[in-house]
Amino acid sequence: MNDTQYQQPETNRMPEMPARPAAKVSTASRKSPALATVLSCMPGLGQIYVGYYQQGFTNMLVVATTITVLSSGIFFGLEPFLGLFLAFYWLYNMIDAYRRAHHVNRVAAGLGTEALPDDFKLPSAGGSMFGGVVLVVAGILFILDLNFDVSLAWLQDWWPLALVAFGINLIYKARRKAE
């Protein structure tokens, strides 16, 4: 025999991965997917609970507009289509709130590494100038109506201006983003 020592051949074992430290996620930052789903029985409220304010208010606006159109009789003959749309949108709203709450929890726990669509961003702490102005104006109008007997009857004729302002805001944002 040879004077060299016999060496055992290396095995094809995977190297041991270091233990992952337990994620320290406060219970205050976790969102309950079940609660988000139940809150979404009022469309948009589940998304707002999770922190997706813009999506929540958009869901509220879509459902309120659809109900208004259905009750007004403007689109005579389209009621079955709009009713079906409303049912599916309502269900989508509830599923979306569940998925967003689940995703926020995964990211908070350090587990959310999957690729997401571009429009599925985590909520930010930043605000919206346009949304803030709308809320301040609405609040002032309600205060004037409730405390100083200023009639809001004119809103019945002028409410479409809110849609115009919202559209102008969207166009402005799109142009600014394109620059």
C-alpha angles and dihedrals in degrees: 000000000000124000092234118099121250111252120203113237116252115256124225094247120149113244113255113260117226114254113266112239114243111262112249102216117163115231089235092065094048117093124210111235090201092053091046089053094048092046088053089069078088097054114247097010093101092053090048090051090054092047103258096122099165093050091047095052090044090055090049091050094049093050094044092048092049092049090048092051091047093051095044096059091222094133099047111192095022095082095104091051093046091046091052090046090051093051093050093044091051091052091046088052091056095046091046092053090051093049094046092050090049091049093049089052092049092050092046089052092049094248101106104101098129119117113260133196115265093249093054099084126155114257115265129215090233121108136221120247092204094048091047093052091048092052093047093049092046091048093050091049092051092047090051091049097045101039108025103032093242105161119236093195090114089067090072090067100034105041093105087071086074088061090049091051091048091050092049089051091053092048091049092050092048092050093046091050092050092055 
